[in-house]
Amino acid sequence: MSARKVAQDTTVRHPRETPDLFGHRYAETALLNAYRSGRIPHAWLIGGAQGIGKATLAYRMARFVLTHPDPLSSSVQRAETLAVDPTDPVARQVTNGAHGGLLVLERSLNDRGVMRTVITVDETRETISFFGSTAAVDGWRVCIVDTVDELNPNAANALLKILEEPPQRSLFLLVSHSPARALPTILSRCRKLPLRPLATEDVIRAAAQAANMMADDPALAEAAEAAEGSVSRAVTLLGGDALKLQQRTAALLATLPHVDPRELHALGDALGGSDRVALAAFIDGVDRWIGEKLRADNANANLPRLARLAEVWEKIIRAARDTESYNLERKPLVFSVFGMLAEATR
């Protein structure tokens, strides 16, 4: 989809439609310098927390390479950023998802119109014909994988086959929220490009553009402060009572491993039957809590609990995707999440 609903009258731009990159100048410079050297690595793993601009950077790099296919040209050598005029024909094609030199692997709708929970092997095999074609587009072929975390095992192996024998003038931009969890064989074939959470000022500017809001909106400033460097998190917190719901979730998580079932019932009711913003706020609150625990356990070398929490985190993410994709009841998810976390933290 090209836009996602945040609040009643607010939409969020897809990364391919986002012309500007806020923060991450060091990462942008690394890509630019590698490209104009004429010896750019064929695959990059752009990693970091969710919602900080990884996919936006990937599309920005794709636009630049497809607009400037000769890395040694004067225009590339003089460039200070990867910015491309949005009115450029190539830029417009990328924005519209219509450029023959760009392939994007991401979750898609199944035959019933429901969003899949993974990127399938059949979709990933499109890379074979894409990179094997010589007639579609002259110059570079770029593949964005958004995200590597969502490749099922067969899809990951299919992608690996292409990464092992990359064609000439091919560029892979792999986005990952959890780079360490990618297949080691995929990691070994990519240049790592880690992105740090954004400064609050950059979150405000990026979220204002993404959600078509004024940067001086007080609600935006409050959401950005609570977003911990994530634009998508800030935008999520703008939706209705999302910030309060996330705070409520955090308060309950702080009581683990003991939680009052009545509070869980109330939280499940607060999530509603089909409110995606509320569900996103809940899962985001859980994700932040688990992240903090994982960092603490890692620092304290508590390896058994580290392994338990990592396994539970995977199960929660899958359950949340299923709940959203199939529009399932929220309350069973709440009880399931807190049950797994209570068991893992005892």
TORKOL-4160 file (C-alpha; in steps of 0.2 Angstrom, whole numbers, padded with zeros to 4 digits, m for minus):
346
<pt num="1" X="0000" Y="0000" Z="0000"/>
<pt num="2" X="0006" Y="0018" Z="m0003"/>
<pt num="3" X="0000" Y="0025" Z="0013"/>
<pt num="4" X="m0005" Y="0020" Z="0030"/>
<pt num="5" X="m0019" Y="0027" Z="0041"/>
<pt num="6" X="m0013" Y="0035" Z="0057"/>
<pt num="7" X="m0027" Y="0045" Z="0063"/>
<pt num="8" X="m0044" Y="0050" Z="0056"/>
<pt num="9" X="m0037" Y="0063" Z="0044"/>
<pt num="10" X="m0018" Y="0059" Z="0044"/>
<pt num="11" X="m0009" Y="0047" Z="0032"/>
<pt num="12" X="0009" Y="0042" Z="0032"/>
<pt num="13" X="0020" Y="0042" Z="0016"/>
<pt num="14" X="0027" Y="0026" Z="0010"/>
<pt num="15" X="0047" Y="0027" Z="0011"/>
<pt num="16" X="0047" Y="0026" Z="m0008"/>
<pt num="17" X="0037" Y="0042" Z="m0008"/>
<pt num="18" X="0048" Y="0051" Z="0005"/>
<pt num="19" X="0060" Y="0063" Z="m0004"/>
<pt num="20" X="0070" Y="0069" Z="0011"/>
<pt num="21" X="0081" Y="0059" Z="0024"/>
<pt num="22" X="0083" Y="0066" Z="0041"/>
<pt num="23" X="0098" Y="0062" Z="0051"/>
<pt num="24" X="0109" Y="0047" Z="0046"/>
<pt num="25" X="0121" Y="0059" Z="0036"/>
<pt num="26" X="0136" Y="0047" Z="0040"/>
<pt num="27" X="0127" Y="0032" Z="0032"/>
<pt num="28" X="0122" Y="0042" Z="0017"/>
<pt num="29" X="0140" Y="0048" Z="0015"/>
<pt num="30" X="0146" Y="0030" Z="0016"/>
<pt num="31" X="0134" Y="0024" Z="0002"/>
<pt num="32" X="0139" Y="0039" Z="m0009"/>
<pt num="33" X="0157" Y="0037" Z="m0007"/>
<pt num="34" X="0156" Y="0019" Z="m0010"/>
<pt num="35" X="0146" Y="0022" Z="m0026"/>
<pt num="36" X="0157" Y="0035" Z="m0033"/>
<pt num="37" X="0173" Y="0025" Z="m0030"/>
<pt num="38" X="0167" Y="0014" Z="m0044"/>
<pt num="39" X="0169" Y="m0002" Z="m0033"/>
<pt num="40" X="0153" Y="m0002" Z="m0022"/>
<pt num="41" X="0149" Y="m0018" Z="m0013"/>
<pt num="42" X="0135" Y="m0027" Z="m0022"/>
<pt num="43" X="0125" Y="m0030" Z="m0006"/>
<pt num="44" X="0121" Y="m0019" Z="0010"/>
<pt num="45" X="0113" Y="m0023" Z="0026"/>
<pt num="46" X="0105" Y="m0007" Z="0033"/>
<pt num="47" X="0101" Y="m0011" Z="0051"/>
<pt num="48" X="0093" Y="m0003" Z="0066"/>
<pt num="49" X="0078" Y="0000" Z="0076"/>
<pt num="50" X="0061" Y="0000" Z="0067"/>
<pt num="51" X="0055" Y="0017" Z="0060"/>
<pt num="52" X="0071" Y="0027" Z="0060"/>
<pt num="53" X="0073" Y="0028" Z="0041"/>
<pt num="54" X="0081" Y="0013" Z="0035"/>
<pt num="55" X="0069" Y="0010" Z="0020"/>
<pt num="56" X="0069" Y="0028" Z="0016"/>
<pt num="57" X="0088" Y="0028" Z="0015"/>
<pt num="58" X="0087" Y="0012" Z="0004"/>
<pt num="59" X="0074" Y="0020" Z="m0008"/>
<pt num="60" X="0085" Y="0036" Z="m0008"/>
<pt num="61" X="0100" Y="0026" Z="m0014"/>
<pt num="62" X="0090" Y="0017" Z="m0027"/>
<pt num="63" X="0084" Y="0033" Z="m0034"/>
<pt num="64" X="0102" Y="0040" Z="m0035"/>
<pt num="65" X="0109" Y="0025" Z="m0043"/>
<pt num="66" X="0095" Y="0023" Z="m0056"/>
<pt num="67" X="0096" Y="0042" Z="m0060"/>
<pt num="68" X="0115" Y="0042" Z="m0061"/>
<pt num="69" X="0120" Y="0025" Z="m0068"/>
<pt num="70" X="0138" Y="0031" Z="m0071"/>
<pt num="71" X="0147" Y="0032" Z="m0054"/>
<pt num="72" X="0162" Y="0041" Z="m0062"/>
<pt num="73" X="0151" Y="0055" Z="m0070"/>
<pt num="74" X="0154" Y="0073" Z="m0065"/>
<pt num="75" X="0137" Y="0074" Z="m0057"/>
<pt num="76" X="0140" Y="0059" Z="m0045"/>
<pt num="77" X="0158" Y="0065" Z="m0041"/>
<pt num="78" X="0151" Y="0083" Z="m0037"/>
<pt num="79" X="0136" Y="0076" Z="m0027"/>
<pt num="80" X="0136" Y="0080" Z="m0008"/>
<pt num="81" X="0121" Y="0069" Z="m0004"/>
<pt num="82" X="0110" Y="0056" Z="m0012"/>
<pt num="83" X="0096" Y="0069" Z="m0015"/>
<pt num="84" X="0087" Y="0068" Z="m0032"/>
<pt num="85" X="0075" Y="0081" Z="m0039"/>
<pt num="86" X="0058" Y="0073" Z="m0036"/>
<pt num="87" X="0052" Y="0079" Z="m0053"/>
<pt num="88" X="0066" Y="0069" Z="m0062"/>
<pt num="89" X="0057" Y="0056" Z="m0073"/>
<pt num="90" X="0067" Y="0042" Z="m0064"/>
<pt num="91" X="0063" Y="0048" Z="m0047"/>
<pt num="92" X="0044" Y="0049" Z="m0052"/>
<pt num="93" X="0045" Y="0031" Z="m0058"/>
<pt num="94" X="0053" Y="0025" Z="m0042"/>
<pt num="95" X="0040" Y="0034" Z="m0032"/>
<pt num="96" X="0026" Y="0026" Z="m0042"/>
<pt num="97" X="0034" Y="0009" Z="m0041"/>
<pt num="98" X="0035" Y="0009" Z="m0060"/>
<pt num="99" X="0054" Y="0008" Z="m0063"/>
<pt num="100" X="0060" Y="m0007" Z="m0072"/>
<pt num="101" X="0077" Y="m0007" Z="m0064"/>
<pt num="102" X="0070" Y="m0008" Z="m0046"/>
<pt num="103" X="0063" Y="m0024" Z="m0038"/>
<pt num="104" X="0056" Y="m0023" Z="m0021"/>
<pt num="105" X="0053" Y="m0038" Z="m0010"/>
<pt num="106" X="0041" Y="m0035" Z="0004"/>
<pt num="107" X="0025" Y="m0043" Z="0012"/>
<pt num="108" X="0011" Y="m0043" Z="0000"/>
<pt num="109" X="m0008" Y="m0048" Z="0000"/>
<pt num="110" X="m0013" Y="m0066" Z="m0003"/>
<pt num="111" X="m0027" Y="m0072" Z="m0014"/>
<pt num="112" X="m0040" Y="m0067" Z="m0001"/>
<pt num="113" X="m0034" Y="m0049" Z="0000"/>
<pt num="114" X="m0025" Y="m0052" Z="0017"/>
<pt num="115" X="m0008" Y="m0046" Z="0021"/>
<pt num="116" X="0004" Y="m0061" Z="0022"/>
<pt num="117" X="0015" Y="m0062" Z="0038"/>
<pt num="118" X="0031" Y="m0067" Z="0028"/>
<pt num="119" X="0039" Y="m0064" Z="0011"/>
<pt num="120" X="0037" Y="m0080" Z="0001"/>
<pt num="121" X="0049" Y="m0090" Z="m0008"/>
<pt num="122" X="0040" Y="m0087" Z="m0025"/>
<pt num="123" X="0041" Y="m0069" Z="m0023"/>
<pt num="124" X="0060" Y="m0070" Z="m0019"/>
<pt num="125" X="0063" Y="m0081" Z="m0034"/>
<pt num="126" X="0057" Y="m0065" Z="m0045"/>
<pt num="127" X="0075" Y="m0059" Z="m0042"/>
<pt num="128" X="0082" Y="m0073" Z="m0053"/>
<pt num="129" X="0072" Y="m0067" Z="m0068"/>
<pt num="130" X="0074" Y="m0049" Z="m0063"/>
<pt num="131" X="0093" Y="m0050" Z="m0063"/>
<pt num="132" X="0094" Y="m0062" Z="m0077"/>
<pt num="133" X="0084" Y="m0050" Z="m0089"/>
<pt num="134" X="0094" Y="m0040" Z="m0101"/>
<pt num="135" X="0080" Y="m0031" Z="m0110"/>
<pt num="136" X="0070" Y="m0022" Z="m0097"/>
<pt num="137" X="0082" Y="m0008" Z="m0092"/>
<pt num="138" X="0099" Y="m0003" Z="m0097"/>
<pt num="139" X="0111" Y="0001" Z="m0082"/>
<pt num="140" X="0109" Y="m0004" Z="m0064"/>
<pt num="141" X="0097" Y="m0016" Z="m0057"/>
<pt num="142" X="0093" Y="m0013" Z="m0038"/>
<pt num="143" X="0083" Y="m0024" Z="m0026"/>
<pt num="144" X="0077" Y="m0018" Z="m0010"/>
<pt num="145" X="0071" Y="m0031" Z="0003"/>
<pt num="146" X="0060" Y="m0023" Z="0016"/>
<pt num="147" X="0063" Y="m0032" Z="0027"/>
<pt num="148" X="0075" Y="m0047" Z="0028"/>
<pt num="149" X="0067" Y="m0051" Z="0045"/>
<pt num="150" X="0051" Y="m0056" Z="0036"/>
<pt num="151" X="0059" Y="m0068" Z="0023"/>
<pt num="152" X="0053" Y="m0086" Z="0027"/>
<pt num="153" X="0067" Y="m0099" Z="0027"/>
<pt num="154" X="0065" Y="m0104" Z="0009"/>
<pt num="155" X="0064" Y="m0086" Z="0004"/>
<pt num="156" X="0080" Y="m0082" Z="0013"/>
<pt num="157" X="0089" Y="m0097" Z="0004"/>
<pt num="158" X="0083" Y="m0091" Z="m0013"/>
<pt num="159" X="0089" Y="m0074" Z="m0010"/>
<pt num="160" X="0106" Y="m0081" Z="m0004"/>
<pt num="161" X="0108" Y="m0090" Z="m0021"/>
<pt num="162" X="0108" Y="m0073" Z="m0030"/>
<pt num="163" X="0119" Y="m0064" Z="m0017"/>
<pt num="164" X="0132" Y="m0078" Z="m0019"/>
<pt num="165" X="0134" Y="m0075" Z="m0038"/>
<pt num="166" X="0128" Y="m0056" Z="m0041"/>
<pt num="167" X="0127" Y="m0051" Z="m0059"/>
<pt num="168" X="0137" Y="m0035" Z="m0065"/>
<pt num="169" X="0129" Y="m0018" Z="m0060"/>
<pt num="170" X="0118" Y="m0026" Z="m0047"/>
<pt num="171" X="0114" Y="m0018" Z="m0030"/>
<pt num="172" X="0105" Y="m0026" Z="m0015"/>
<pt num="173" X="0099" Y="m0015" Z="m0001"/>
<pt num="174" X="0093" Y="m0026" Z="0013"/>
<pt num="175" X="0083" Y="m0018" Z="0027"/>
<pt num="176" X="0083" Y="m0026" Z="0044"/>
<pt num="177" X="0076" Y="m0022" Z="0061"/>
<pt num="178" X="0087" Y="m0036" Z="0069"/>
<pt num="179" X="0102" Y="m0038" Z="0058"/>
<pt num="180" X="0110" Y="m0051" Z="0070"/>
<pt num="181" X="0096" Y="m0063" Z="0067"/>
<pt num="182" X="0098" Y="m0064" Z="0048"/>
<pt num="183" X="0106" Y="m0079" Z="0041"/>
<pt num="184" X="0125" Y="m0079" Z="0044"/>
<pt num="185" X="0128" Y="m0084" Z="0026"/>
<pt num="186" X="0118" Y="m0068" Z="0021"/>
<pt num="187" X="0127" Y="m0057" Z="0033"/>
<pt num="188" X="0144" Y="m0063" Z="0027"/>
<pt num="189" X="0139" Y="m0057" Z="0009"/>
<pt num="190" X="0134" Y="m0039" Z="0014"/>
<pt num="191" X="0142" Y="m0023" Z="0019"/>
<pt num="192" X="0134" Y="m0019" Z="0036"/>
<pt num="193" X="0127" Y="m0001" Z="0038"/>
<pt num="194" X="0120" Y="0001" Z="0055"/>
<pt num="195" X="0109" Y="0016" Z="0058"/>
<pt num="196" X="0106" Y="0024" Z="0075"/>
<pt num="197" X="0090" Y="0031" Z="0082"/>
<pt num="198" X="0086" Y="0049" Z="0077"/>
<pt num="199" X="0088" Y="0064" Z="0088"/>
<pt num="200" X="0071" Y="0071" Z="0094"/>
<pt num="201" X="0073" Y="0086" Z="0082"/>
<pt num="202" X="0075" Y="0075" Z="0067"/>
<pt num="203" X="0060" Y="0064" Z="0073"/>
<pt num="204" X="0049" Y="0079" Z="0073"/>
<pt num="205" X="0054" Y="0085" Z="0056"/>
<pt num="206" X="0053" Y="0068" Z="0048"/>
<pt num="207" X="0036" Y="0064" Z="0057"/>
<pt num="208" X="0029" Y="0080" Z="0052"/>
<pt num="209" X="0033" Y="0077" Z="0033"/>
<pt num="210" X="0028" Y="0059" Z="0034"/>
<pt num="211" X="0011" Y="0063" Z="0042"/>
<pt num="212" X="0008" Y="0079" Z="0033"/>
<pt num="213" X="0008" Y="0089" Z="0050"/>
<pt num="214" X="0015" Y="0106" Z="0055"/>
<pt num="215" X="0032" Y="0103" Z="0064"/>
<pt num="216" X="0027" Y="0115" Z="0078"/>
<pt num="217" X="0011" Y="0104" Z="0083"/>
<pt num="218" X="0012" Y="0101" Z="0102"/>
<pt num="219" X="0005" Y="0084" Z="0100"/>
<pt num="220" X="0020" Y="0080" Z="0088"/>
<pt num="221" X="0033" Y="0086" Z="0100"/>
<pt num="222" X="0025" Y="0075" Z="0114"/>
<pt num="223" X="0025" Y="0060" Z="0103"/>
<pt num="224" X="0043" Y="0063" Z="0097"/>
<pt num="225" X="0049" Y="0064" Z="0115"/>
<pt num="226" X="0042" Y="0047" Z="0119"/>
<pt num="227" X="0047" Y="0039" Z="0102"/>
<pt num="228" X="0065" Y="0035" Z="0107"/>
<pt num="229" X="0072" Y="0040" Z="0090"/>
<pt num="230" X="0059" Y="0031" Z="0079"/>
<pt num="231" X="0048" Y="0041" Z="0067"/>
<pt num="232" X="0035" Y="0027" Z="0065"/>
<pt num="233" X="0034" Y="0026" Z="0083"/>
<pt num="234" X="0031" Y="0044" Z="0085"/>
<pt num="235" X="0017" Y="0043" Z="0071"/>
<pt num="236" X="0009" Y="0029" Z="0080"/>
<pt num="237" X="0008" Y="0038" Z="0096"/>
<pt num="238" X="m0001" Y="0052" Z="0087"/>
<pt num="239" X="m0016" Y="0041" Z="0084"/>
<pt num="240" X="m0030" Y="0044" Z="0097"/>
<pt num="241" X="m0025" Y="0038" Z="0114"/>
<pt num="242" X="m0010" Y="0028" Z="0108"/>
<pt num="243" X="0002" Y="0037" Z="0120"/>
<pt num="244" X="m0009" Y="0033" Z="0135"/>
<pt num="245" X="m0011" Y="0015" Z="0130"/>
<pt num="246" X="0007" Y="0013" Z="0128"/>
<pt num="247" X="0010" Y="0020" Z="0145"/>
<pt num="248" X="m0003" Y="0009" Z="0152"/>
<pt num="249" X="0005" Y="m0006" Z="0144"/>
<pt num="250" X="0022" Y="m0001" Z="0151"/>
<pt num="251" X="0014" Y="0000" Z="0169"/>
<pt num="252" X="0008" Y="m0018" Z="0167"/>
<pt num="253" X="0024" Y="m0024" Z="0160"/>
<pt num="254" X="0033" Y="m0017" Z="0176"/>
<pt num="255" X="0023" Y="m0029" Z="0187"/>
<pt num="256" X="0029" Y="m0045" Z="0178"/>
<pt num="257" X="0029" Y="m0059" Z="0182"/>
<pt num="258" X="0014" Y="m0055" Z="0192"/>
<pt num="259" X="m0001" Y="m0047" Z="0183"/>
<pt num="260" X="m0019" Y="m0044" Z="0188"/>
<pt num="261" X="m0030" Y="m0053" Z="0176"/>
<pt num="262" X="m0043" Y="m0039" Z="0178"/>
<pt num="263" X="m0030" Y="m0026" Z="0171"/>
<pt num="264" X="m0027" Y="m0038" Z="0156"/>
<pt num="265" X="m0045" Y="m0039" Z="0153"/>
<pt num="266" X="m0046" Y="m0020" Z="0153"/>
<pt num="267" X="m0031" Y="m0018" Z="0142"/>
<pt num="268" X="m0038" Y="m0030" Z="0130"/>
<pt num="269" X="m0054" Y="m0020" Z="0129"/>
<pt num="270" X="m0044" Y="m0004" Z="0127"/>
<pt num="271" X="m0036" Y="m0011" Z="0111"/>
<pt num="272" X="m0053" Y="m0013" Z="0103"/>
<pt num="273" X="m0059" Y="m0025" Z="0089"/>
<pt num="274" X="m0050" Y="m0018" Z="0074"/>
<pt num="275" X="m0040" Y="m0002" Z="0079"/>
<pt num="276" X="m0023" Y="m0005" Z="0071"/>
<pt num="277" X="m0016" Y="0011" Z="0079"/>
<pt num="278" X="m0020" Y="0004" Z="0096"/>
<pt num="279" X="m0013" Y="m0013" Z="0092"/>
<pt num="280" X="0003" Y="m0005" Z="0085"/>
<pt num="281" X="0005" Y="0005" Z="0101"/>
<pt num="282" X="0003" Y="m0010" Z="0112"/>
<pt num="283" X="0015" Y="m0021" Z="0102"/>
<pt num="284" X="0027" Y="m0006" Z="0102"/>
<pt num="285" X="0027" Y="m0005" Z="0121"/>
<pt num="286" X="0030" Y="m0023" Z="0122"/>
<pt num="287" X="0044" Y="m0022" Z="0110"/>
<pt num="288" X="0053" Y="m0008" Z="0119"/>
<pt num="289" X="0051" Y="m0017" Z="0136"/>
<pt num="290" X="0059" Y="m0033" Z="0129"/>
<pt num="291" X="0073" Y="m0023" Z="0121"/>
<pt num="292" X="0077" Y="m0015" Z="0137"/>
<pt num="293" X="0077" Y="m0033" Z="0146"/>
<pt num="294" X="0088" Y="m0040" Z="0132"/>
<pt num="295" X="0101" Y="m0026" Z="0134"/>
<pt num="296" X="0101" Y="m0028" Z="0153"/>
<pt num="297" X="0103" Y="m0047" Z="0152"/>
<pt num="298" X="0116" Y="m0046" Z="0139"/>
<pt num="299" X="0126" Y="m0034" Z="0150"/>
<pt num="300" X="0124" Y="m0045" Z="0165"/>
<pt num="301" X="0128" Y="m0061" Z="0155"/>
<pt num="302" X="0111" Y="m0068" Z="0160"/>
<pt num="303" X="0112" Y="m0080" Z="0145"/>
<pt num="304" X="0098" Y="m0092" Z="0149"/>
<pt num="305" X="0085" Y="m0078" Z="0151"/>
<pt num="306" X="0092" Y="m0069" Z="0136"/>
<pt num="307" X="0088" Y="m0084" Z="0126"/>
<pt num="308" X="0071" Y="m0086" Z="0133"/>
<pt num="309" X="0066" Y="m0068" Z="0130"/>
<pt num="310" X="0073" Y="m0069" Z="0112"/>
<pt num="311" X="0062" Y="m0084" Z="0108"/>
<pt num="312" X="0047" Y="m0076" Z="0116"/>
<pt num="313" X="0050" Y="m0060" Z="0106"/>
<pt num="314" X="0049" Y="m0070" Z="0090"/>
<pt num="315" X="0033" Y="m0078" Z="0095"/>
<pt num="316" X="0025" Y="m0062" Z="0100"/>
<pt num="317" X="0030" Y="m0054" Z="0083"/>
<pt num="318" X="0022" Y="m0068" Z="0074"/>
<pt num="319" X="0006" Y="m0068" Z="0084"/>
<pt num="320" X="0004" Y="m0049" Z="0082"/>
<pt num="321" X="0006" Y="m0050" Z="0063"/>
<pt num="322" X="m0007" Y="m0064" Z="0063"/>
<pt num="323" X="m0019" Y="m0054" Z="0074"/>
<pt num="324" X="m0017" Y="m0039" Z="0062"/>
<pt num="325" X="m0017" Y="m0048" Z="0046"/>
<pt num="326" X="m0033" Y="m0059" Z="0050"/>
<pt num="327" X="m0041" Y="m0045" Z="0061"/>
<pt num="328" X="m0042" Y="m0057" Z="0076"/>
<pt num="329" X="m0048" Y="m0052" Z="0093"/>
<pt num="330" X="m0035" Y="m0042" Z="0103"/>
<pt num="331" X="m0039" Y="m0048" Z="0121"/>
<pt num="332" X="m0032" Y="m0066" Z="0118"/>
<pt num="333" X="m0016" Y="m0058" Z="0111"/>
<pt num="334" X="m0014" Y="m0048" Z="0127"/>
<pt num="335" X="m0016" Y="m0063" Z="0138"/>
<pt num="336" X="m0005" Y="m0073" Z="0127"/>
<pt num="337" X="0009" Y="m0060" Z="0127"/>
<pt num="338" X="0009" Y="m0057" Z="0146"/>
<pt num="339" X="0008" Y="m0076" Z="0149"/>
<pt num="340" X="0023" Y="m0079" Z="0138"/>
<pt num="341" X="0033" Y="m0064" Z="0146"/>
<pt num="342" X="0028" Y="m0070" Z="0164"/>
<pt num="343" X="0035" Y="m0087" Z="0161"/>
<pt num="344" X="0051" Y="m0080" Z="0153"/>
<pt num="345" X="0054" Y="m0068" Z="0167"/>
<pt num="346" X="0051" Y="m0080" Z="0182"/>
